[in-house]
Amino acid sequence: MASQPPDTADVVADLGAAMMVFAISPWESRAKDVDRYRARFRKS
């Protein structure tokens, strides 16, 4: 599943799906989304 807005990382993680990230903004900001996804995915 592709993730664009930061809050979609939560939805993707809750579904147990893999997240695809596009380099449309600086990697530093996208890395925060990936970290958020990983943390929530591990909780599910």
Contacts in CASP RR format, 6 or more apart in sequence:
PFRMAT RR
TARGET T0000
AUTHOR 0000-0000-0000
METHOD contacts of the structure
MODEL  1
MASQPPDTADVVADLGAAMMVFAISPWESRAKDVDRYRARFRKS
1 8 0 8 1.000
1 12 0 8 1.000
1 15 0 8 1.000
1 17 0 8 1.000
1 18 0 8 1.000
1 19 0 8 1.000
1 20 0 8 1.000
2 19 0 8 1.000
2 20 0 8 1.000
2 22 0 8 1.000
3 9 0 8 1.000
3 12 0 8 1.000
3 19 0 8 1.000
3 20 0 8 1.000
3 21 0 8 1.000
3 33 0 8 1.000
3 37 0 8 1.000
4 22 0 8 1.000
4 24 0 8 1.000
6 32 0 8 1.000
6 33 0 8 1.000
6 36 0 8 1.000
9 19 0 8 1.000
9 33 0 8 1.000
9 34 0 8 1.000
9 36 0 8 1.000
9 37 0 8 1.000
9 40 0 8 1.000
10 36 0 8 1.000
10 37 0 8 1.000
10 40 0 8 1.000
12 18 0 8 1.000
12 19 0 8 1.000
12 37 0 8 1.000
13 19 0 8 1.000
13 37 0 8 1.000
13 38 0 8 1.000
13 40 0 8 1.000
13 41 0 8 1.000
13 43 0 8 1.000
13 44 0 8 1.000
14 40 0 8 1.000
14 44 0 8 1.000
16 41 0 8 1.000
16 44 0 8 1.000
19 34 0 8 1.000
19 37 0 8 1.000
21 30 0 8 1.000
21 33 0 8 1.000
21 34 0 8 1.000
23 30 0 8 1.000
END
